[in-house]
């Protein structure tokens, strides 16, 4: 019988829980006195229930990088740099996918380790495009042309629209959140909104109830949609046997001559400060995020690793229709969201008026003013520029 039982909380998609369950079984075989039990929540449940509260009941937590500002303020998870060697952390930094590793470093501490990496990328049904002699779009204008034909699917629930708003602000020449008064200047914001309207006015209204998983399911289960210009990538749908039809993944298109920069996603693994078995929890976390496990066991069981060696591994790319090689450039240039304590409140509410604007042809200046008010209210004590 195990002497230590670790409880973990993750999200409920195959990408989130399956590799953890698989490696936890192997970890327990190698450490017979330790058992790890994972529970899962939907992405919405994660948003609705504060992770700092979950830390009171779980030893291991899968988190999103904008949460680390709250972690630093509440100290509800361990600063892992106090427990892991400089050599180990240097390896994680060296082998980061884009800024995935750094995204969990805040106020001088490492609050999580990048166990999973993702950013919005393009996906398509190669069989359908080939059958109809249609090429994969390379430019924004080609995306709009395919959308006019009704063949484009794209996530349009509030959170995904907000992430894409950041992307189009950058495409218009400025990164958002450059000061504490406004999300973006009015001229850039209006240009970004107009660009988004170009696409979202053309797609099926059902997209406004679809997240990236729902879009991937639609594209892989039906023949209705052949291309998605940007949605958080899921290597699962590029693996034979996972869905009815295989998806291919590739980089984003060019906008005004430059490749789009999408908004970094992925997850990290944290260790609760309330854990009664911190050493065992830390041992599991550092092992499952190691290059050896990430590029073999974790990726082979449906995971989308945070460690770069997995993304460049020939065997893993063979397993996933070259998903990792094809989308790594987009991940390397992805934009990191703010992480100040309070940002997540802004993220939770700011997408709703944005969705209403795109669905009902609203006033862009009014929308930007509303978003700015939400932003200012979300700032607690520390400035947004804190690293």
N, C-alpha and C positions, 0 to 999 in steps of 0.2 A: 504494500500500500504506500502511495506517495506521502511524504511528510509535509510537502509544500504544495498548495493549490493556488495558482495564479489565475486571476480573472481578468479577461481582456474585453474591450469594447471596440468594435469596428463597424464598418458600413456594409450593407447587405448584398451588394452586387458580387457576382462571381470573382471579379477582379479584386474586391476588397477582402473577402473572407476565405475563399478557397485556398489560396497559397498559405494563409496563416494556419488554417486547420491542418493542412498537409504537413507543414514544417513543425508545427507544435507536436504532432504525433511522433515525428522523428526525434525532436528534441527530448521528448519524454523517454524515448527508448534509450537515448544516450545519457539521460539524467533520470534514472528510475525513481528518484525521490521527489521529482517535480512533475506536476500535472498542470496543463494550461487549458482553461475553459474559455472559449470565446462566445460572446453574445453579439448580436448584430442589430443595427437600427437603419432605417431608411435615411437617405440624405436629408430629407425634410425633418425627420426626428432629431437628427444631429443639430440642425439649425434651431429647432424649437427648444431644446433642453441644454442648458449651459454645461459645457465640458468641465468647468471648474467644480460643478456639483457632482458630475460623474466620477471625478477623481477621488471622491470620498468613498466610492464603492468598488472601484476597479484598480488593479495594479498596473495594467497596460492600456494605453489609450491611443487610438489612431486619430490624428488631428490634422487640421488645415493650417497652413502657415500664417494666415492673418490672425490666428488666435494667440500667437506667442506674446503679443503685447499684454493680453490678459494673463497669460502664464507668468510673465515677469512681475505683474502687479500683484497677483494673488499668491505666487509661489506654491501653487497647488501641484505642480510637477517638478521633478528634480532637474537642476541645472547639470546636464550630463557631462559637461566639461570638468566638473569636480570629481567625476567618477571614472572617466575614460582617459586613456593615455593620449598625449599629444601626437604620438605616431598614428594611432587609430584615427583620430579626428583629421589629421593631415591627409590620410588616405581617402577619407570621405570627401574632403574638400577637393582634392586632386581629381577624384572620379565623380564629381557632381555632374548631373545633367543640367546644363544651364546654371541657374542660381538656386537650384533645389536645396542644396545643403545650407547655403547662406540664409535662405529664407526662414530657417528655424533658429537662426542666431540673432538675438535681440538683447539690447542692454548689457552686452558683454558676456552673455551666456548662451549655451546651446540647449534649447528647451525640447528638442526632438531630433530624430535622425530621419533622413529622407528614405522612407521605405518604398515609396511609389512616386512616379513622376508622370505628369501629363500637361498638355496645353492644347488649345483648339487647333486642329489640323483638318485638312480636307480628306474626304473619303468618297469612294465611288464604286459602282458596279461595273467592273471591267467587261463582263460579258455583255451587258446592255449597251454600253458605249461602243464596243467593237461591232456588235450586230448592226447598229444603226450608223456606223461610220462616223461617230462623234468623238472628237478628241477631248482629253481631260483639260478643262480650262486652265489657262496660265495667267490670264489677265482678268481684272474685275469686270470689264465689259463682256467677256465671254461667260462669266457667271450669270450676269443679268440676262443675256440672250438665252441661256439654258433655262433660267427661271421663267422666262416668258412662255416657254414651251411646257411648263408645268412639271419639269423633271427634277427640280431642286427641293431638297428637304433641309431644314436648318432649325436648330433649337431656338425657341422664342419665349420661353418662360422668363419671368423677371430677372432671375439671377444671371442667366446666360446672356440676356440682352445687355445687362449692365457690364458684364465682362467684355462684350463686343463693343460697347460704347467706349471703353478704355482703349481698345484696339484701334478704333477709328479716330479717336482723338490723336493717338500717336501717328496714324497714317496721315493726318492733316498737319502734322509737324510739331505737336507738343504733347509731352506726357502729362497726364492728369495729376492732381494733388501736389502742385508745386508751391503752394502757400496754404495758410490756414483759413483763408476767406472764401475761396471758391474751388470747386472741383476742377474746373477748366475755364479759361477765358471765354467770353461770349462768342466771339467770332469762330474760334476753333470748335466750340461745342455745337454751334448751329451747323457748321460744315459737316461735322461727324453725324449729326442727327439726319441731315438731308441725305447723306450717303446711305445710312441705314434704311431710310424710308425707300430709297431706290429698290432695295432688295425685298424688304418685308412687305411692300405693297404688292409684290408679284407672287408671293408664295401662298400656298393653301392656308386658310385661317386655322386649321387644326394644329399648325406649327406653334401657335401661341399657347398650347397646352403640352408641348413636347420638350423634354430635357434631352441631353445627348444620348442617353440610353434608349429612350423612346424612338429617336431618329434612327439610331443604328438598328433597332428592331424592325422598324418600318422598311428600311432599305434592304435588310437581309431576308425578311419574311415575304415581302411583296415585290412586284415589279413596277410599282408606281413611281418610284424615285430613283434616279440614277446617280445623283451627285449631291454632296453636302460640302459647302465651301469652308465651314469652320464649325467644329464641335469638339469638345474634349475627346481625345482619342482613346479608344478601347481596343487593345490588341486582341481581345477575346474574339471579336468579330472577324479578325483576319486569320483565325485558326480553323482549319478544316474540322468539321464535325460539331462546331459550337452552334452554328445557325444554319438555316436552310441554304442560304447563298453566301458565298465568301465576299467580304468587302476588301478593297484595296485602299491603302492610305498613302498620302503624299503630302508635300509641303503646301503652304498657303499660296494664293495667287499674288501677283503683283498689282499694286494700286499706285497710280501715278509713277510707275517705273520702279517701285521698291516693293520687296516682299513684305506682306503684312506681318506685324508683330502681335501675336495674341497674348492672352493673359494667363500666367502660370497657374497651374492647379497642382494635382498630386496630393500626397499625404505624408505625414511623419509619424513616427512612433515615439510616444512619451512614456515616462515612468512616473506613477503617482507618488507624490510626497507623503501620502497617507499609507502607502503600502507597508505591510508588516514583513514583507519579504523582498526588500529592495535589491539585494545582491542577486537573487535569482531572476528578478524581473530585468535588471540591467544586463545580465548575462544573455538572456533570451534576446533582448532588443539589439545588442551589439552583434550577436551572431546572425540573426535573420537579416540584418542590414549589411553584413559583410559581403565583399565582392564575390567570394567563393559561393555563398548560398544564393545571392541575388542572381548571379549569372548561370545558375544551374537549377537547383531545387525550386526556388521561388518563381522564376520565370517559367519553368517547365510546367508548373501547376496553375497557370493562368494569371500569374502576377505581372505587374507592369513596373519593373524595378526602378528604384531611385539611383542605383549604382551604375555608373557609365559602362562598366565592362559588359553588362548584360545587353546594352543597346548596340554594342559593336560585335557581339558574339555571333559567329557564322551559324552555329547550330540553332540558336534562339531565333535568328532571322529566318532561317529555313522553316522553322516551326510556325512562324507568324506572317508568311507571305511578305517578308521583308519590311514589316511594319516599323521596326525600330530604326533601321538604317534610313528609311525613307522620311521619317518624321523627326529625327534627332536635330537637324538644322533648325527647325521651328522651335523646338524646346530650348535650344542653346541661346536663342535670341528673345525668349519670352519675357514679358514684362511682369515684374513682381509687384503685387498689390501692397498698399499700406498695411502696417501691422501695429499701429498704436492702439492702446487699450480704449476701445470704443468704436473702432472701425467696423467691426462686425455688425454693430447696430445699424450703421449707415448701409452696409451691404444688404442687410435684411429688408430694408424699407425702400431704398432708392430705385430698385428695379420696377416697382409697381407703377409709379407714374410714367416711367419710361415706356413700359408696355402699353399703357393707356394711350400715350401720345402716338405710338406707332399704329395702334389699332383704330384710333378715332380721329387722326389728322389734327392733333392739338397744336398749341402755340409753343414754339421752341424756346422763346425767351422766358415764358412762364414756367416751363418745365425746368430749365436750368436754374432759375431763381429758387424753385422748390427744392431741387437737389442740393443747392448750396446751403439752404437753411438746414436741411437734414444733416449735411456734412458738418456745419459749425456746431450743431447740437451734439454730434457724436464725439467731438474732441473732449477728452476728459481733462488731463493735466499735462501730459507730455506732448511735445510738438510732433507733427507728422514726420519730421525729418529724422527722428531717432532711428538708429540702426540696430 
